[in-house]
């Protein structure tokens, strides 16, 4: 999972509408990728490095924390 650190429009995630082409917008703090999108390793590298149109990293990897199990209460 990745967190967006700088807003961008994903020019490779396109939807055609009656009004024209719509690109998926990501804002700082959003999770990348959106549900249903599986970007290539090359796309991840492009967005997390400076080899993109903004010439700056746009996403960063977020380590997912394992879910904590509820603590059991001692029995009497």
Buried (B, 14 or more C-beta within 10 A) or exposed (E): EBBBBBEBEBEEBEEEEEEEEEEBEBEEEBEBBEEEEEBEEEBBEBBBEEEBEEEEBBBEEEEEEEEEEEEEEEEE
